[in-house]
Amino acid sequence: MKILGICGSPRKKNTYFMIETILNSAKEKGAETEIISLVDSDIKHCTGCIICEETGECVISDDMKELLLKLESVDAIVLGSPSYYNNVTGLMKDFIDRTNPTWKDLKLKGKKAAICCTGSQNVKAIQNCTDILVGFAKTIKMKVVGNVTANDQHLHSKSVISELQKLGEKIASN
């Protein structure tokens, strides 16, 4: 089982910790894992040209071409973003928009997805960020196996870490 973590945070801090905890738990179950921080990637904005819907390929030349190949080659994907104004970050939104070439042929259909979001707001507000990522995964026909939403202040609590570890075990299971 190959699992790819996509971190939509501009910092390698709380969201990165969540994804890393999920992936470490999955690794303990035998999964091969990798984490990509979108901040380290050159991913341009979607131009809305819709050529990808005709050809299945994006005309923009950047790191997204390689990332799309990675997404297609794995069994599962962990998506994580901090909540910025009750939404995903701009980094994550650009990533979501640029997955459009996978839509026509449903290239990610049936792959497992795990979602995690954190932020400094109350958990109800952070849940909006989670709902956006869950909605994205379902739109592209991925199988959402679970999600964890946590306030930054409680991120390192035993209960949140346990939830993240259980999600890692779940995404790694057949």
N, C-alpha and C positions, 0 to 999 in steps of 0.2 A: 504494500500500500504506500503510495506517494501522496504526501500532503504538502500543499503550498500555503504559507501564511502571507497575507497582503496587509501591510500596516499603513494606514492612511494618515498617520500622525506626522507633523513636521518635526517632532522630537522623538527620540528613542527612549521614552520614559514609561508612562502608565499603560498606554495601549500596547506598546511593544511588550511590556511585561505580561499583559494578559495573553497575547498571542503566543509568546514564548512559553508560558506555563501550559497552555493547551497543547502546543507542539511537543514539549518535553514529556508530557503524559502520554501522548500518542506514540512517541519514540520508545517509551518503556513497553508499549504493546507491540513493538516491532516495526512501526511505520518509519519510512524514510521521510525526513522533513526538511523544509527550507523556508526561510522567511525573507521577504523582500520589503524594504521600506521604500514607499513611493517617493519620499523626499530625496532619495539617492538616485532616482531614475529621471530620465528626460522624457516626460510625457506631456505633449502639447495638448492644448484644448481641441476638442472636436470642432470641425468647421461646419458640420451639418450638410456636407456636400452629397451625402447619401450614396456615393459611388460604392461603398462597401456593401450595400444591400444588393447591388447588381453583381459585384465581382467576388464578394466574400473577403476582400482585402481592403485595408485602409491605405489611402494614398499618402498619408503623412509619414515621413521618415523619422522615426525616433525609437526609443527603447520599448515602445508598446508592441512592436512587431514580435520581438523576442518574448515578451511577457505573454502575449496571446498564445504562442507556441507552448510555453510552459503551462499555462492554464489548461490547454487541451491535453497535455501529456500526463497530468496528475489525476488521482482518483478523488481527491477531496481538496477543498479550499477553505481556509479560515480567513474571514474578512473582519478587520477591526478598524475602528475610527473613534477618535475622541468626538464628543458632541460639541459642535461650534454653533451657537445660536439654535439649539435643538435640531441640528442637522449634521450630516457628515462634513468633513473638511473639504476644501476645494480640491486638494490632492485626490481624495477618494472619489469625488464627483467626476473629475477628469477621467480617472480610471474607469469608472462605471460607463461614462459616455463612450469611451474608446473601446469598450468590449462589443460595440455594435456589430463588428464583422462576424462575431460568433452567433448572432441572433438568427439570421436567415436559415442556416442549416442546423440550428440548435446544437452547436458543437459542445456545449457544457451541460447538456441535458442529462439528468440522472446522476451527475457528480454530487457528492455530499458537500454540504456547506455548514460551517459553524460560524456564528456571529458573536462579536464582543464589542461593547462600547463602554466608555467611561467619560466622566466629566466632573466638573465642580458643582453642577446644578443638582437639584434633587433628582432622585431616580426616575420619577415620572417624566421629567423633561428629557433626561438622557434616553429614556425608552423610545422617544421619537427617532433618535439616531439609529437605534437598533431596528426599529420598524422599517426604516428606509432601506437598510441593508438586507433585511429579511425579504422585503418586497422586491428588491432587485434580484436576489437569488431565485425567488419563486418565478419572477417574470421570465428569466432565462432557463426555467425548468430544472433548476438544481433542487436537490432534496435537502431541505434544511433539517439538520438533526438536533439543533438546539442553539440557545444563545445565552449569554451572560451580560447583564447590564449592571454596572456598579458605579457608585460615587467614588471619586478619587480618595477620599478620606478613609473609606472602608476597603480599598483595593487589596491591602495586604492582610486582611482579616482571615482567620481560619476558614470561615464559611465561604467567602468569595474564592479563595484559593481552592477549596474543595470543589466548588461548582466548576471552576475552570479545569481542574484535573479530571473530573467526571466527564466534561464535554470532550476533552482530549481522548479519553478512553472510548467514548461513544463514536467519535468520528473515525477512530482507528479500527473499530470492529467491523467485521464483514456482515 
